[in-house]
Amino acid sequence: MEIVEVGAIVVICLFIGMWLKKWNKIDNNFIPHILGGIGGIFGIVALYTMPDFPADNFISALASGILSGFGAVGFHQALKPMYKQADKSDDG
């Protein structure tokens, strides 16, 4: 079950990032940094609330969360070509 907890942070950060992008109040260049910070917070919260969280100390939980936040950015970038392709098919 360890991967599920980290994956949950990635998915939550992905949706937060998509919301931030649509909100247009924040420069897109800051979104990866914001998601890294939010992921770090979620990692620390998960350490103390999820018994199966893969980190066993504060620093590991923080690092795991930050990497999960950045992973959400990478996941979005990997899916970006699919978004563009879907937009083109809707226009036609």
TIMARNU-642869 format. One record per residue (C-alpha): residue number from 1; residue in three letters; z, y, x. Coordinates in steps of 0.2 Angstrom, whole numbers, always signed. Each point is the difference from the previous one (the first is absolute). Layout:
BEGIN
    n  res      w      v      u
  NUM  ALA      Z      Y      X
...
This chain:
BEGIN
    n  res      w      v      u
    1  MET     +0     +0     +0
    2  GLU     +1    +12    +15
    3  ILE    -18     +6     -1
    4  VAL     +2     +5    -18
    5  GLU    +14    +13     +3
    6  VAL    -11     +8    +14
    7  GLY    -15     -1    -11
    8  ALA     +9     +9    -14
    9  ILE     +3    +14    +11
   10  VAL    -19     +1     +5
   11  VAL     -5     +0    -18
   12  ILE    +12    +13     -6
   13  CYS     -5    +11    +15
   14  LEU    -18     -3     -4
   15  PHE     +2     +6    -18
   16  ILE    +11    +15     +6
   17  GLY    -14     +5    +12
   18  MET    -14     -2    -13
   19  TRP    +11    +12    -11
   20  LEU     +2    +12    +14
   21  LYS    -18     +1     +3
   22  LYS     -4     +3    -18
   23  TRP    +14    +13     -1
   24  ASN    -10    +12    +12
   25  LYS    +16    +10     +5
   26  ILE     +2     -9    +17
   27  ASP    -13     +0    +13
   28  ASN     -7    -18     +2
   29  ASN     +4     +0    +19
   30  PHE    +18     +0     -4
   31  ILE     -1    -15    -12
   32  PRO     +2    -13    +13
   33  HIS    +15     +8     +7
   34  ILE     +8     +2    -17
   35  LEU     -3    -18     -4
   36  GLY     +7     -6    +17
   37  GLY    +16    +10     -4
   38  ILE     +1     -7    -18
   39  GLY     -3    -17     +7
   40  GLY    +14     +2    +12
   41  ILE    +12     +5    -14
   42  PHE     -5    -15    -11
   43  GLY     +2    -11    +15
   44  ILE    +18     +6     +2
   45  VAL     +4     -2    -18
   46  ALA     -8    -17     +0
   47  LEU    +12     -5    +14
   48  TYR    +15     +3    -10
   49  THR     -7     -5    -17
   50  MET    -11    -15     +3
   51  PRO     +9    -16     +7
   52  ASP    -17     -7     +7
   53  PHE     -6    +15     +8
   54  PRO     -7     -5    +17
   55  ALA     +9    +14    +10
   56  ASP    +18     -4     +5
   57  ASN     +5    +18     +6
   58  PHE     -3    +18     -3
   59  ILE    -13     +3    +14
   60  SER    -10    -15     -5
   61  ALA     +0     +4    -18
   62  LEU     -5    +18     +4
   63  ALA    -14     -6    +11
   64  SER     -6    -13    -13
   65  GLY     +0    +14    -13
   66  ILE    -10    +12    +10
   67  LEU    -13    -13     +5
   68  SER     -1     -5    -19
   69  GLY     -3    +19     -4
   70  PHE    -14     +1    +13
   71  GLY     -6    -17     -5
   72  ALA     -3     +7    -18
   73  VAL    -11    +14     +8
   74  GLY    -10    -14     +9
   75  PHE     -2    -10    -15
   76  HIS     -6    +15    -10
   77  GLN    -13     +4    +14
   78  ALA     -6    -18     +0
   79  LEU     -3     +1    -19
   80  LYS     -8    +17     +1
   81  PRO    -18     -7     +1
   82  MET     +3    -10    -16
   83  TYR     +6    +16     -9
   84  LYS    -16     +9     +6
   85  GLN    -11    -14     -6
   86  ALA     +8     -1    -17
   87  ASP     -2    +19     -2
   88  LYS    -19     -2     +4
   89  SER     -2    -14    -13
   90  ASP     +8    +11    -13
   91  ASP    -12    +14     +3
   92  GLY    -15    -10     -2
